[in-house]
Amino acid sequence: MSSSPASHLHLAVALDGTGWHPASWREPVARPRELLTAGYWADQVAEAERGLIDFVTIEDGLGLQSSLPQSRPRSTGGTPIGEPDGRTDQVRGRLDAVIVAARIAPLSRHIGLVPTVIATHTEPFHISKAIATLDYVSTGRAGVRVQISARPNEADHFGRRAFPPFDLAELATPAGQERLAEHFDEAADYIEVVRRLWDSWEDDAEIRDAATGRFIDRDKLHYIDFEGRTFSVKGPSITPRPPQGQPLVTSLGHQTIPYRLIARQTDVGYITPQDAAQARAIVAEIRAEQEAAGRAGDTVHVFADLVVLLDDDRAAAEARKDRLDALDGGPYTSDARIFAGTAAQLADLLEEFAAEGLTGFRLRPAVLGHDLPRISRDLVPELQHRDRFRTAYQADTLRGHLGLARPANRYAAA
């Protein structure tokens, strides 16, 4: 007897270069010479879609990749957070995530496409238009992952703002937390502007009546008149309301301040628990923040991020990680838990974590060419066997995959 879909888990896959392990590009299956081709990315999305994955995220940034996202305090000779590491033996350089998603959207049929955007240095008007366009070209499968950047070297690309260097010790102080809160409050305003712009055209604003010569009903286009500390946006958008009404908004969080953004403004939050107890505590914190934000009745999915190395037995997966670590010159560490084992063992872990209130998982393949097929061809059948994952796509939109209704337009008359 089949259980209800409510028992099913949601799965996303995070695409980044040749994989999340920095030595992944040196594997025979990695295809590093094809990283800047549409065919490479189309193949990754096709493999994820083979596994009926809800959506893929596509990483992006405003500076070259670095293996030093965090560091020691400057007093100990460490490099400030986010400074480029200067390494030339790891993948450096990437394509624009939104444009990649738009290019491969017509080549896929069901899977959601969620590119990363950096809110700190991009204008919400531009991004609202870009993601609305992605929703049109994908026929309702678009989303966005909103990220901040406080890195001085990235601010230098734009010359409009200056951010002083900082390190982990400073970030833990009250002044550091205040500075972090400013960035995330700006991101909350950013998302609010984007969401209002998506609603600035009512669904039936376009008349397209050649006989009467009326293409649009101007009364159904709305000024959003947003005034915040960073943004002043009048609106309306120049792009009609997206097919989903509101494309999916997602964000990654590691502590209270970003958890608050997840609770206030997103549809999906990614977290990085190391064990089930930590997962339970983070979910409880996000739910409390959601209630405080007046969104207790809204569905906000909480996904755990995991870096995965999948093989036929745990020893083989661990040996592969050791070999990759040796190629890179040291042990690979991550903000997320690193799992090395079999698909059945990973399924056990996902069920253990899901029991603590998580509704899904975003898996980061250590080596895309190896671990993504293992997700789609080994993990997914294992979860299907346990009746914890769909056996076919049952919705036409990304919101539909996640059980999210198409929202009413905030500006339309009741």
C-alpha atoms as a printed R data frame, in Angstrom:
    type eleno elety resid chain resno       x      y       z
1   ATOM     1    CA   MET     A     1   0.000  0.000   0.000
2   ATOM     2    CA   SER     A     2   1.359  3.402  -0.973
3   ATOM     3    CA   SER     A     3   1.764  6.016   1.745
4   ATOM     4    CA   SER     A     4   0.588  9.559   1.305
5   ATOM     5    CA   PRO     A     5   2.804 12.006  -0.622
6   ATOM     6    CA   ALA     A     6   3.239 13.857   2.679
7   ATOM     7    CA   SER     A     7   5.747 11.149   3.644
8   ATOM     8    CA   HIS     A     8   7.808 11.782   0.521
9   ATOM     9    CA   LEU     A     9  11.066 13.666   0.769
10  ATOM    10    CA   HIS     A    10  12.076 16.490  -1.542
11  ATOM    11    CA   LEU     A    11  15.490 16.432  -3.194
12  ATOM    12    CA   ALA     A    12  17.539 19.181  -4.805
13  ATOM    13    CA   VAL     A    13  21.022 18.930  -6.290
14  ATOM    14    CA   ALA     A    14  23.574 21.744  -6.037
15  ATOM    15    CA   LEU     A    15  25.608 22.132  -9.230
16  ATOM    16    CA   ASP     A    16  29.007 23.777  -8.949
17  ATOM    17    CA   GLY     A    17  31.747 23.372 -11.554
18  ATOM    18    CA   THR     A    18  32.906 19.757 -11.731
19  ATOM    19    CA   GLY     A    19  31.740 19.038  -8.186
20  ATOM    20    CA   TRP     A    20  32.143 20.262  -4.625
21  ATOM    21    CA   HIS     A    21  35.479 18.614  -3.902
22  ATOM    22    CA   PRO     A    22  38.190 21.011  -5.131
23  ATOM    23    CA   ALA     A    23  40.092 18.146  -6.812
24  ATOM    24    CA   SER     A    24  36.991 16.880  -8.642
25  ATOM    25    CA   TRP     A    25  38.154 18.410 -11.933
26  ATOM    26    CA   ARG     A    26  41.094 15.995 -12.024
27  ATOM    27    CA   GLU     A    27  38.854 12.898 -12.161
28  ATOM    28    CA   PRO     A    28  38.520 11.119 -15.545
29  ATOM    29    CA   VAL     A    29  34.729 11.692 -15.550
30  ATOM    30    CA   ALA     A    30  34.987 15.422 -14.786
31  ATOM    31    CA   ARG     A    31  34.985 16.999 -18.309
32  ATOM    32    CA   PRO     A    32  36.821 20.190 -17.214
33  ATOM    33    CA   ARG     A    33  37.362 21.305 -20.822
34  ATOM    34    CA   GLU     A    34  33.573 21.489 -21.268
35  ATOM    35    CA   LEU     A    35  32.772 23.590 -18.190
36  ATOM    36    CA   LEU     A    36  32.020 26.681 -20.258
37  ATOM    37    CA   THR     A    37  29.673 24.922 -22.696
38  ATOM    38    CA   ALA     A    38  25.899 24.736 -22.668
39  ATOM    39    CA   GLY     A    39  26.068 21.005 -23.376
40  ATOM    40    CA   TYR     A    40  27.901 20.300 -20.133
41  ATOM    41    CA   TRP     A    41  25.269 22.006 -18.020
42  ATOM    42    CA   ALA     A    42  22.410 20.528 -20.026
43  ATOM    43    CA   ASP     A    43  23.833 17.064 -19.351
44  ATOM    44    CA   GLN     A    44  24.004 17.671 -15.588
45  ATOM    45    CA   VAL     A    45  20.400 18.871 -15.496
46  ATOM    46    CA   ALA     A    46  19.264 15.944 -17.667
47  ATOM    47    CA   GLU     A    47  20.892 13.499 -15.228
48  ATOM    48    CA   ALA     A    48  19.178 15.159 -12.265
49  ATOM    49    CA   GLU     A    49  15.870 15.117 -14.139
50  ATOM    50    CA   ARG     A    50  16.357 11.389 -14.805
51  ATOM    51    CA   GLY     A    51  16.227 11.029 -11.013
52  ATOM    52    CA   LEU     A    52  12.994 13.082 -10.716
53  ATOM    53    CA   ILE     A    53  14.849 15.662  -8.607
54  ATOM    54    CA   ASP     A    54  12.701 18.644  -7.567
55  ATOM    55    CA   PHE     A    55  15.235 21.248  -8.679
56  ATOM    56    CA   VAL     A    56  18.881 22.043  -9.212
57  ATOM    57    CA   THR     A    57  20.650 25.085  -7.851
58  ATOM    58    CA   ILE     A    58  23.492 26.646  -9.842
59  ATOM    59    CA   GLU     A    59  26.274 28.320  -7.880
60  ATOM    60    CA   ASP     A    60  27.528 31.794  -8.751
61  ATOM    61    CA   GLY     A    61  29.583 34.600  -7.284
62  ATOM    62    CA   LEU     A    62  31.167 37.968  -7.955
63  ATOM    63    CA   GLY     A    63  34.752 36.906  -7.353
64  ATOM    64    CA   LEU     A    64  36.952 33.991  -8.335
65  ATOM    65    CA   GLN     A    65  36.370 30.824  -6.364
66  ATOM    66    CA   SER     A    66  38.582 30.482  -3.309
67  ATOM    67    CA   SER     A    67  39.383 27.656  -0.921
68  ATOM    68    CA   LEU     A    68  39.595 30.230   1.885
69  ATOM    69    CA   PRO     A    69  35.997 31.351   2.512
70  ATOM    70    CA   GLN     A    70  36.886 31.482   6.196
71  ATOM    71    CA   SER     A    71  40.176 31.972   7.932
72  ATOM    72    CA   ARG     A    72  42.098 32.664  11.089
73  ATOM    73    CA   PRO     A    73  42.034 36.138  12.682
74  ATOM    74    CA   ARG     A    74  44.477 38.578  11.130
75  ATOM    75    CA   SER     A    75  46.313 38.772  14.472
76  ATOM    76    CA   THR     A    76  47.506 35.191  13.848
77  ATOM    77    CA   GLY     A    77  48.560 35.944  10.307
78  ATOM    78    CA   GLY     A    78  45.411 34.630   8.662
79  ATOM    79    CA   THR     A    79  43.840 35.950   5.500
80  ATOM    80    CA   PRO     A    80  40.632 38.004   5.987
81  ATOM    81    CA   ILE     A    81  37.402 36.201   5.107
82  ATOM    82    CA   GLY     A    82  36.726 35.963   1.416
83  ATOM    83    CA   GLU     A    83  40.099 37.084   0.105
84  ATOM    84    CA   PRO     A    84  41.164 35.120  -2.989
85  ATOM    85    CA   ASP     A    85  43.614 32.323  -2.216
86  ATOM    86    CA   GLY     A    86  45.636 32.617  -5.422
87  ATOM    87    CA   ARG     A    87  45.598 28.868  -6.095
88  ATOM    88    CA   THR     A    88  45.878 27.813  -9.717
89  ATOM    89    CA   ASP     A    89  45.347 24.052  -9.233
90  ATOM    90    CA   GLN     A    90  41.573 24.289  -8.618
91  ATOM    91    CA   VAL     A    91  38.673 25.309 -10.844
92  ATOM    92    CA   ARG     A    92  38.566 29.086 -11.252
93  ATOM    93    CA   GLY     A    93  36.080 31.031 -13.348
94  ATOM    94    CA   ARG     A    94  32.425 30.343 -14.046
95  ATOM    95    CA   LEU     A    95  29.485 31.245 -16.279
96  ATOM    96    CA   ASP     A    96  26.585 33.440 -15.156
97  ATOM    97    CA   ALA     A    97  24.109 31.177 -13.368
98  ATOM    98    CA   VAL     A    98  20.925 32.961 -14.496
99  ATOM    99    CA   ILE     A    99  21.977 32.886 -18.146
100 ATOM   100    CA   VAL     A   100  22.986 29.213 -17.904
101 ATOM   101    CA   ALA     A   101  19.565 28.396 -16.442
102 ATOM   102    CA   ALA     A   102  17.806 30.277 -19.235
103 ATOM   103    CA   ARG     A   103  19.911 28.514 -21.878
104 ATOM   104    CA   ILE     A   104  19.183 25.000 -20.619
105 ATOM   105    CA   ALA     A   105  15.541 25.591 -19.609
106 ATOM   106    CA   PRO     A   106  14.106 24.638 -23.034
107 ATOM   107    CA   LEU     A   107  16.230 21.457 -22.997
108 ATOM   108    CA   SER     A   108  14.528 20.153 -19.840
109 ATOM   109    CA   ARG     A   109  10.864 19.426 -19.183
110 ATOM   110    CA   HIS     A   110  10.110 19.027 -15.488
111 ATOM   111    CA   ILE     A   111  12.988 19.902 -13.163
112 ATOM   112    CA   GLY     A   112  13.171 23.274 -11.429
113 ATOM   113    CA   LEU     A   113  16.046 25.663 -12.173
114 ATOM   114    CA   VAL     A   114  17.322 27.833  -9.316
115 ATOM   115    CA   PRO     A   115  20.338 30.052 -10.131
116 ATOM   116    CA   THR     A   116  22.233 31.936  -7.438
117 ATOM   117    CA   VAL     A   117  22.240 35.746  -7.409
118 ATOM   118    CA   ILE     A   118  24.269 38.065  -5.172
119 ATOM   119    CA   ALA     A   119  21.845 40.586  -3.707
120 ATOM   120    CA   THR     A   120  24.515 42.876  -2.288
121 ATOM   121    CA   HIS     A   121  25.726 44.244  -5.618
122 ATOM   122    CA   THR     A   122  22.849 43.627  -8.054
123 ATOM   123    CA   GLU     A   123  19.657 45.602  -8.505
124 ATOM   124    CA   PRO     A   124  16.381 43.876  -7.558
125 ATOM   125    CA   PHE     A   125  14.642 45.351 -10.623
126 ATOM   126    CA   HIS     A   126  17.080 43.562 -12.942
127 ATOM   127    CA   ILE     A   127  16.897 40.266 -11.075
128 ATOM   128    CA   SER     A   128  13.086 40.311 -10.878
129 ATOM   129    CA   LYS     A   129  13.007 40.676 -14.651
130 ATOM   130    CA   ALA     A   130  15.648 37.973 -15.204
131 ATOM   131    CA   ILE     A   131  13.929 35.383 -12.995
132 ATOM   132    CA   ALA     A   132  10.502 36.238 -14.431
133 ATOM   133    CA   THR     A   133  11.997 35.657 -17.884
134 ATOM   134    CA   LEU     A   134  13.459 32.337 -16.706
135 ATOM   135    CA   ASP     A   135  10.004 31.368 -15.454
136 ATOM   136    CA   TYR     A   136   8.575 32.059 -18.908
137 ATOM   137    CA   VAL     A   137  11.249 30.195 -20.883
138 ATOM   138    CA   SER     A   138  11.020 27.218 -18.490
139 ATOM   139    CA   THR     A   139   7.171 27.346 -18.435
140 ATOM   140    CA   GLY     A   140   6.949 27.734 -14.686
141 ATOM   141    CA   ARG     A   141  10.064 26.064 -13.290
142 ATOM   142    CA   ALA     A   142  12.149 29.034 -12.117
143 ATOM   143    CA   GLY     A   143  13.487 29.953  -8.736
144 ATOM   144    CA   VAL     A   144  16.317 31.983  -7.274
145 ATOM   145    CA   ARG     A   145  18.861 31.467  -4.524
146 ATOM   146    CA   VAL     A   146  19.610 34.809  -2.855
147 ATOM   147    CA   GLN     A   147  23.079 35.240  -1.384
148 ATOM   148    CA   ILE     A   148  24.919 38.165   0.215
149 ATOM   149    CA   SER     A   149  28.551 39.229  -0.168
150 ATOM   150    CA   ALA     A   150  30.511 41.266   2.361
151 ATOM   151    CA   ARG     A   151  33.846 40.605   0.682
152 ATOM   152    CA   PRO     A   152  35.955 43.722   0.040
153 ATOM   153    CA   ASN     A   153  37.494 42.335  -3.170
154 ATOM   154    CA   GLU     A   154  34.024 41.808  -4.663
155 ATOM   155    CA   ALA     A   155  32.855 45.296  -3.667
156 ATOM   156    CA   ASP     A   156  35.908 46.625  -5.486
157 ATOM   157    CA   HIS     A   157  34.493 45.317  -8.784
158 ATOM   158    CA   PHE     A   158  31.677 47.854  -8.553
159 ATOM   159    CA   GLY     A   159  33.226 50.863  -6.830
160 ATOM   160    CA   ARG     A   160  29.966 51.952  -5.240
161 ATOM   161    CA   ARG     A   161  30.471 50.620  -1.726
162 ATOM   162    CA   ALA     A   162  33.458 49.865   0.467
163 ATOM   163    CA   PHE     A   163  33.498 46.981   2.940
164 ATOM   164    CA   PRO     A   164  36.351 46.797   5.459
165 ATOM   165    CA   PRO     A   165  38.042 43.397   5.816
166 ATOM   166    CA   PHE     A   166  36.831 41.198   8.651
167 ATOM   167    CA   ASP     A   167  37.600 37.805  10.164
168 ATOM   168    CA   LEU     A   168  35.773 35.173  12.176
169 ATOM   169    CA   ALA     A   169  36.713 36.665  15.542
170 ATOM   170    CA   GLU     A   170  35.249 40.035  14.549
171 ATOM   171    CA   LEU     A   171  32.122 38.389  13.141
172 ATOM   172    CA   ALA     A   172  31.361 36.870  16.557
173 ATOM   173    CA   THR     A   173  31.358 40.256  18.332
174 ATOM   174    CA   PRO     A   174  28.220 42.382  18.786
175 ATOM   175    CA   ALA     A   175  29.558 44.843  16.207
176 ATOM   176    CA   GLY     A   176  30.176 41.985  13.787
177 ATOM   177    CA   GLN     A   177  26.674 40.626  14.304
178 ATOM   178    CA   GLU     A   178  25.235 44.082  13.710
179 ATOM   179    CA   ARG     A   179  27.175 44.344  10.479
180 ATOM   180    CA   LEU     A   180  25.941 40.902   9.407
181 ATOM   181    CA   ALA     A   181  22.348 41.861  10.255
182 ATOM   182    CA   GLU     A   182  22.614 44.928   8.020
183 ATOM   183    CA   HIS     A   183  23.547 42.740   5.061
184 ATOM   184    CA   PHE     A   184  20.699 40.311   5.673
185 ATOM   185    CA   ASP     A   185  18.169 43.085   6.310
186 ATOM   186    CA   GLU     A   186  19.211 44.489   2.934
187 ATOM   187    CA   ALA     A   187  18.656 41.026   1.407
188 ATOM   188    CA   ALA     A   188  15.175 40.903   2.965
189 ATOM   189    CA   ASP     A   189  14.341 44.259   1.356
190 ATOM   190    CA   TYR     A   190  15.810 43.005  -1.907
191 ATOM   191    CA   ILE     A   191  13.528 39.962  -1.923
192 ATOM   192    CA   GLU     A   192  10.530 42.107  -0.976
193 ATOM   193    CA   VAL     A   193  11.164 44.382  -3.954
194 ATOM   194    CA   VAL     A   194  11.548 41.402  -6.281
195 ATOM   195    CA   ARG     A   195   8.326 39.832  -5.016
196 ATOM   196    CA   ARG     A   196   6.376 43.096  -5.374
197 ATOM   197    CA   LEU     A   197   7.677 43.562  -8.907
198 ATOM   198    CA   TRP     A   198   6.510 40.057  -9.839
199 ATOM   199    CA   ASP     A   199   3.043 41.106  -8.658
200 ATOM   200    CA   SER     A   200   3.121 44.540 -10.286
201 ATOM   201    CA   TRP     A   201   1.305 43.140 -13.323
202 ATOM   202    CA   GLU     A   202  -2.015 41.447 -12.621
203 ATOM   203    CA   ASP     A   203  -2.483 38.093 -14.333
204 ATOM   204    CA   ASP     A   204  -4.921 39.460 -16.903
205 ATOM   205    CA   ALA     A   205  -3.152 42.776 -17.531
206 ATOM   206    CA   GLU     A   206  -2.420 41.757 -21.131
207 ATOM   207    CA   ILE     A   207  -5.510 41.996 -23.346
208 ATOM   208    CA   ARG     A   208  -3.849 41.483 -26.754
209 ATOM   209    CA   ASP     A   209  -7.016 42.400 -28.647
210 ATOM   210    CA   ALA     A   210  -6.042 43.385 -32.184
211 ATOM   211    CA   ALA     A   211  -9.645 44.296 -33.065
212 ATOM   212    CA   THR     A   212  -9.838 47.041 -30.437
213 ATOM   213    CA   GLY     A   213  -6.156 47.925 -30.522
214 ATOM   214    CA   ARG     A   214  -5.739 47.289 -26.786
215 ATOM   215    CA   PHE     A   215  -2.690 45.252 -25.811
216 ATOM   216    CA   ILE     A   216  -2.617 45.933 -22.073
217 ATOM   217    CA   ASP     A   217  -4.978 47.251 -19.411
218 ATOM   218    CA   ARG     A   218  -2.954 50.031 -17.783
219 ATOM   219    CA   ASP     A   219  -5.156 49.902 -14.683
220 ATOM   220    CA   LYS     A   220  -3.783 46.426 -13.977
221 ATOM   221    CA   LEU     A   221  -0.168 47.561 -13.834
222 ATOM   222    CA   HIS     A   222   0.798 48.798 -10.381
223 ATOM   223    CA   TYR     A   223   3.449 50.997  -8.828
224 ATOM   224    CA   ILE     A   224   5.109 49.168  -5.956
225 ATOM   225    CA   ASP     A   225   6.445 52.384  -4.351
226 ATOM   226    CA   PHE     A   226   9.012 50.610  -2.192
227 ATOM   227    CA   GLU     A   227  11.094 52.822   0.080
228 ATOM   228    CA   GLY     A   228  13.791 51.194   2.193
229 ATOM   229    CA   ARG     A   229  17.192 52.020   3.598
230 ATOM   230    CA   THR     A   230  18.969 50.764   0.474
231 ATOM   231    CA   PHE     A   231  16.330 50.607  -2.260
232 ATOM   232    CA   SER     A   232  13.808 53.055  -3.618
233 ATOM   233    CA   VAL     A   233  11.836 51.366  -6.399
234 ATOM   234    CA   LYS     A   234   8.723 52.756  -8.023
235 ATOM   235    CA   GLY     A   235   7.783 49.994 -10.474
236 ATOM   236    CA   PRO     A   236   5.974 48.483 -12.205
237 ATOM   237    CA   SER     A   237   8.119 45.783 -13.785
238 ATOM   238    CA   ILE     A   238   8.463 45.699 -17.558
239 ATOM   239    CA   THR     A   239   7.882 41.913 -17.550
240 ATOM   240    CA   PRO     A   240   4.339 40.528 -17.049
241 ATOM   241    CA   ARG     A   241   3.638 38.405 -13.982
242 ATOM   242    CA   PRO     A   242   5.549 35.092 -14.172
243 ATOM   243    CA   PRO     A   243   3.684 31.834 -14.881
244 ATOM   244    CA   GLN     A   244   4.111 30.698 -11.257
245 ATOM   245    CA   GLY     A   245   3.001 34.094  -9.972
246 ATOM   246    CA   GLN     A   246   5.918 33.996  -7.557
247 ATOM   247    CA   PRO     A   247   8.938 31.903  -8.597
248 ATOM   248    CA   LEU     A   248  10.637 29.995  -5.788
249 ATOM   249    CA   VAL     A   249  12.839 32.070  -3.439
250 ATOM   250    CA   THR     A   250  15.554 30.205  -1.521
251 ATOM   251    CA   SER     A   251  18.507 31.025   0.736
252 ATOM   252    CA   LEU     A   252  21.265 29.310   2.719
253 ATOM   253    CA   GLY     A   253  21.690 29.940   6.441
254 ATOM   254    CA   HIS     A   254  24.245 28.989   9.096
255 ATOM   255    CA   GLN     A   255  23.107 30.962  12.149
256 ATOM   256    CA   THR     A   256  20.256 33.020  13.623
257 ATOM   257    CA   ILE     A   257  20.522 36.099  11.390
258 ATOM   258    CA   PRO     A   258  20.314 34.193   8.085
259 ATOM   259    CA   TYR     A   259  17.703 31.846   9.614
260 ATOM   260    CA   ARG     A   260  15.605 34.965  10.155
261 ATOM   261    CA   LEU     A   261  15.844 35.796   6.442
262 ATOM   262    CA   ILE     A   262  14.725 32.260   5.595
263 ATOM   263    CA   ALA     A   263  11.731 32.626   7.893
264 ATOM   264    CA   ARG     A   264  10.787 36.126   6.717
265 ATOM   265    CA   GLN     A   265  11.144 35.922   2.968
266 ATOM   266    CA   THR     A   266  11.854 32.509   1.445
267 ATOM   267    CA   ASP     A   267  10.011 29.413   0.282
268 ATOM   268    CA   VAL     A   268  12.986 27.094   0.905
269 ATOM   269    CA   GLY     A   269  15.850 27.479   3.351
270 ATOM   270    CA   TYR     A   270  19.049 25.409   3.216
271 ATOM   271    CA   ILE     A   271  20.778 24.582   6.508
272 ATOM   272    CA   THR     A   272  23.935 22.636   7.376
273 ATOM   273    CA   PRO     A   273  23.332 20.426  10.448
274 ATOM   274    CA   GLN     A   274  26.027 17.940  11.408
275 ATOM   275    CA   ASP     A   275  23.629 15.557  13.174
276 ATOM   276    CA   ALA     A   276  19.939 14.959  13.828
277 ATOM   277    CA   ALA     A   277  19.888 16.873  17.116
278 ATOM   278    CA   GLN     A   278  21.316 19.967  15.465
279 ATOM   279    CA   ALA     A   279  18.794 19.614  12.623
280 ATOM   280    CA   ARG     A   280  15.957 19.551  15.151
281 ATOM   281    CA   ALA     A   281  17.241 22.666  16.923
282 ATOM   282    CA   ILE     A   282  17.685 24.649  13.701
283 ATOM   283    CA   VAL     A   283  14.231 23.707  12.402
284 ATOM   284    CA   ALA     A   284  12.707 24.821  15.708
285 ATOM   285    CA   GLU     A   285  14.553 28.139  15.525
286 ATOM   286    CA   ILE     A   286  13.387 28.791  11.960
287 ATOM   287    CA   ARG     A   287   9.786 27.906  12.852
288 ATOM   288    CA   ALA     A   288   9.914 30.327  15.797
289 ATOM   289    CA   GLU     A   289  11.293 33.074  13.542
290 ATOM   290    CA   GLN     A   290   8.590 32.251  10.980
291 ATOM   291    CA   GLU     A   291   5.884 32.714  13.616
292 ATOM   292    CA   ALA     A   292   7.453 35.973  14.791
293 ATOM   293    CA   ALA     A   293   7.371 37.196  11.179
294 ATOM   294    CA   GLY     A   294   3.639 36.461  10.898
295 ATOM   295    CA   ARG     A   295   4.193 33.577   8.476
296 ATOM   296    CA   ALA     A   296   3.196 30.675  10.708
297 ATOM   297    CA   GLY     A   297   0.551 29.623   8.186
298 ATOM   298    CA   ASP     A   298   2.923 29.670   5.204
299 ATOM   299    CA   THR     A   299   4.813 26.627   3.953
300 ATOM   300    CA   VAL     A   300   8.543 27.211   4.297
301 ATOM   301    CA   HIS     A   301  10.565 24.131   3.405
302 ATOM   302    CA   VAL     A   302  13.776 23.487   5.323
303 ATOM   303    CA   PHE     A   303  16.356 21.414   3.437
304 ATOM   304    CA   ALA     A   304  19.600 20.076   4.897
305 ATOM   305    CA   ASP     A   305  22.696 20.404   2.726
306 ATOM   306    CA   LEU     A   306  25.016 17.384   2.488
307 ATOM   307    CA   VAL     A   307  28.188 16.858   0.450
308 ATOM   308    CA   VAL     A   308  27.960 13.301  -0.866
309 ATOM   309    CA   LEU     A   309  30.407 10.675  -2.114
310 ATOM   310    CA   LEU     A   310  28.478  7.540  -3.105
311 ATOM   311    CA   ASP     A   311  29.948  4.150  -3.975
312 ATOM   312    CA   ASP     A   312  29.088  0.457  -3.696
313 ATOM   313    CA   ASP     A   313  30.501  0.289  -0.175
314 ATOM   314    CA   ARG     A   314  31.590  2.768   2.470
315 ATOM   315    CA   ALA     A   315  35.256  1.794   2.235
316 ATOM   316    CA   ALA     A   316  35.342  2.645  -1.478
317 ATOM   317    CA   ALA     A   317  33.678  6.038  -0.890
318 ATOM   318    CA   GLU     A   318  36.064  6.903   1.938
319 ATOM   319    CA   ALA     A   319  39.057  5.781  -0.127
320 ATOM   320    CA   ARG     A   320  37.906  7.980  -3.000
321 ATOM   321    CA   LYS     A   321  37.706 10.979  -0.673
322 ATOM   322    CA   ASP     A   322  41.176 10.211   0.666
323 ATOM   323    CA   ARG     A   323  42.533 10.034  -2.890
324 ATOM   324    CA   LEU     A   324  40.868 13.357  -3.816
325 ATOM   325    CA   ASP     A   325  42.204 14.952  -0.622
326 ATOM   326    CA   ALA     A   326  45.706 13.807  -1.498
327 ATOM   327    CA   LEU     A   327  45.401 15.310  -4.970
328 ATOM   328    CA   ASP     A   328  44.332 18.610  -3.436
329 ATOM   329    CA   GLY     A   329  47.062 18.667  -0.831
330 ATOM   330    CA   GLY     A   330  44.959 18.315   2.319
331 ATOM   331    CA   PRO     A   331  41.635 17.180   3.817
332 ATOM   332    CA   TYR     A   332  38.537 18.693   2.243
333 ATOM   333    CA   THR     A   333  36.262 20.420   4.740
334 ATOM   334    CA   SER     A   334  32.855 21.996   4.198
335 ATOM   335    CA   ASP     A   335  30.215 24.033   5.961
336 ATOM   336    CA   ALA     A   336  27.908 21.037   5.342
337 ATOM   337    CA   ARG     A   337  28.280 17.497   6.632
338 ATOM   338    CA   ILE     A   338  30.340 15.293   4.307
339 ATOM   339    CA   PHE     A   339  28.817 11.860   3.727
340 ATOM   340    CA   ALA     A   340  30.812  8.989   2.209
341 ATOM   341    CA   GLY     A   341  29.038  5.663   1.839
342 ATOM   342    CA   THR     A   342  26.383  3.749  -0.056
343 ATOM   343    CA   ALA     A   343  23.026  4.941  -1.356
344 ATOM   344    CA   ALA     A   344  21.234  2.808   1.268
345 ATOM   345    CA   GLN     A   345  23.328  4.318   4.055
346 ATOM   346    CA   LEU     A   346  22.594  7.818   2.771
347 ATOM   347    CA   ALA     A   347  18.875  6.986   2.635
348 ATOM   348    CA   ASP     A   348  19.106  5.921   6.295
349 ATOM   349    CA   LEU     A   349  20.675  9.268   7.186
350 ATOM   350    CA   LEU     A   350  18.076 11.252   5.233
351 ATOM   351    CA   GLU     A   351  15.274  9.444   7.046
352 ATOM   352    CA   GLU     A   352  16.961 10.069  10.398
353 ATOM   353    CA   PHE     A   353  17.271 13.789   9.641
354 ATOM   354    CA   ALA     A   354  13.755 14.023   8.179
355 ATOM   355    CA   ALA     A   355  12.319 12.718  11.454
356 ATOM   356    CA   GLU     A   356  13.521 15.970  13.047
357 ATOM   357    CA   GLY     A   357  11.290 18.164  10.880
358 ATOM   358    CA   LEU     A   358  13.272 18.589   7.655
359 ATOM   359    CA   THR     A   359  11.191 18.388   4.500
360 ATOM   360    CA   GLY     A   360  14.009 17.837   2.019
361 ATOM   361    CA   PHE     A   361  17.692 17.808   1.219
362 ATOM   362    CA   ARG     A   362  20.035 19.628  -1.128
363 ATOM   363    CA   LEU     A   363  22.790 17.226  -2.103
364 ATOM   364    CA   ARG     A   364  26.187 18.537  -3.206
365 ATOM   365    CA   PRO     A   365  27.905 15.877  -5.369
366 ATOM   366    CA   ALA     A   366  31.616 15.761  -4.548
367 ATOM   367    CA   VAL     A   367  32.365 14.772  -8.161
368 ATOM   368    CA   LEU     A   368  29.487 15.607 -10.486
369 ATOM   369    CA   GLY     A   369  30.386 13.019 -13.111
370 ATOM   370    CA   HIS     A   370  30.446 10.242 -10.496
371 ATOM   371    CA   ASP     A   371  28.140 11.224  -7.644
372 ATOM   372    CA   LEU     A   372  25.256 12.822  -9.557
373 ATOM   373    CA   PRO     A   373  24.498  9.572 -11.455
374 ATOM   374    CA   ARG     A   374  24.766  7.741  -8.132
375 ATOM   375    CA   ILE     A   375  22.096 10.069  -6.730
376 ATOM   376    CA   SER     A   376  19.746  9.668  -9.683
377 ATOM   377    CA   ARG     A   377  20.310  5.943 -10.323
378 ATOM   378    CA   ASP     A   378  21.070  4.521  -6.860
379 ATOM   379    CA   LEU     A   379  19.754  6.841  -4.135
380 ATOM   380    CA   VAL     A   380  16.440  7.699  -5.800
381 ATOM   381    CA   PRO     A   381  15.471  4.036  -6.445
382 ATOM   382    CA   GLU     A   382  16.395  3.245  -2.836
383 ATOM   383    CA   LEU     A   383  14.099  6.006  -1.564
384 ATOM   384    CA   GLN     A   384  11.357  4.899  -3.966
385 ATOM   385    CA   HIS     A   385  11.668  1.353  -2.602
386 ATOM   386    CA   ARG     A   386  11.071  2.807   0.871
387 ATOM   387    CA   ASP     A   387   8.118  4.844  -0.465
388 ATOM   388    CA   ARG     A   388   9.908  8.075   0.463
389 ATOM   389    CA   PHE     A   389  10.207  9.602  -3.012
390 ATOM   390    CA   ARG     A   390   8.026 10.119  -6.063
391 ATOM   391    CA   THR     A   391   7.998  7.656  -8.954
392 ATOM   392    CA   ALA     A   392   7.024 10.311 -11.519
393 ATOM   393    CA   TYR     A   393   6.741 14.076 -11.717
394 ATOM   394    CA   GLN     A   394   3.168 14.945 -10.755
395 ATOM   395    CA   ALA     A   395   3.125 18.715 -11.255
396 ATOM   396    CA   ASP     A   396   3.909 21.097 -14.094
397 ATOM   397    CA   THR     A   397   5.651 23.804 -12.063
398 ATOM   398    CA   LEU     A   398   8.420 24.013  -9.491
399 ATOM   399    CA   ARG     A   399   5.988 25.324  -6.901
400 ATOM   400    CA   GLY     A   400   3.803 22.339  -7.709
401 ATOM   401    CA   HIS     A   401   6.665 19.890  -7.095
402 ATOM   402    CA   LEU     A   402   6.984 21.347  -3.583
403 ATOM   403    CA   GLY     A   403   3.255 21.456  -2.843
404 ATOM   404    CA   LEU     A   404   3.147 25.257  -2.949
405 ATOM   405    CA   ALA     A   405   0.015 26.903  -4.328
406 ATOM   406    CA   ARG     A   406   0.202 29.667  -6.910
407 ATOM   407    CA   PRO     A   407  -0.192 32.802  -4.744
408 ATOM   408    CA   ALA     A   408  -2.794 35.477  -5.317
409 ATOM   409    CA   ASN     A   409  -1.566 38.806  -6.646
410 ATOM   410    CA   ARG     A   410  -1.216 41.266  -3.771
411 ATOM   411    CA   TYR     A   411  -2.318 44.203  -5.925
412 ATOM   412    CA   ALA     A   412  -5.352 42.652  -7.594
413 ATOM   413    CA   ALA     A   413  -8.766 43.758  -6.385
414 ATOM   414    CA   ALA     A   414 -10.446 41.171  -4.198
